[in-house]
Amino acid sequence: MRKQAVVRKTALFEKRRETMSLDRDTVLLLIDVQEGFKHPKWGRRNNPCAEAKIAQVLNTWRVTGRPIIHVQHVSQEHASVFAPDSPGVALQEFARPADGELLVQKRVNSAFIGTELDRTLKESGASGLVVVGFTTDHCVSSTVRMAANLGYRTIVVADGTATFERRSVDNKPVGPESIHQIHLLSLQGEFAEVLDADVVLCLSEEQETASR
């Protein structure tokens, strides 16, 4: 039975993959890849390889000359690790904008609220996004849902995102991997395609090969 389930899952994925592509104008959107998420106050985290996967995708976008936008959360709360004068507000070194890469600063969960992100994307003619960053259930999810509602074809890099343990309404711990998977599942199909970094990089390579 397990083998049959794996075969069915593989067949469904291959059917989905036939319709997937990455245009040259697909924007890589890095959400809140900031020092503040290293603070111990967040507690237990899933996917310790997220930064490495983000770096892989970022490097590919840079090498192929695709557009890149960095999103930085700047909190209005003075006690926040993302307060303007806090060390935690800084982008992690590997994810800081290079020349020609746009930085968008936001103050709420969605990168589209109170920013010029939507206008910038539309003016550039971008129709697709690839999203990585933190956290899966907060700013990534909020931004991806709005992106879909605004008409952008969006891919979430599943292993290029992560989250932290939280407490349920009855104060029971909920593991970060469970939260991560449930939120990715709620995005899949309705708001985005959810793919691992290796698949996204493969799609990028296919597009580059086809354009030569």
Buried (B, 14 or more C-beta within 10 A) or exposed (E): EEEEEEEEEEEEEEEEBEEBEBBEEBBBBBBBBBBBBEBEEBEEBBBEEBBEBBBBBBEBBBEBEBBBBBBBBBBEEEEBBBBEEBEBBEBBEEBBBEEEBBEBBBEBBBBBBEBEBBEBBEEEEBBBBBBBBBBBBBBBBBBBBBBBEEEBBBBBBBBBBBBBBBEEEEEEEEBBBEBBBEBBEBBBEEBBBBBEBEBBBBBBEEBBEEEE
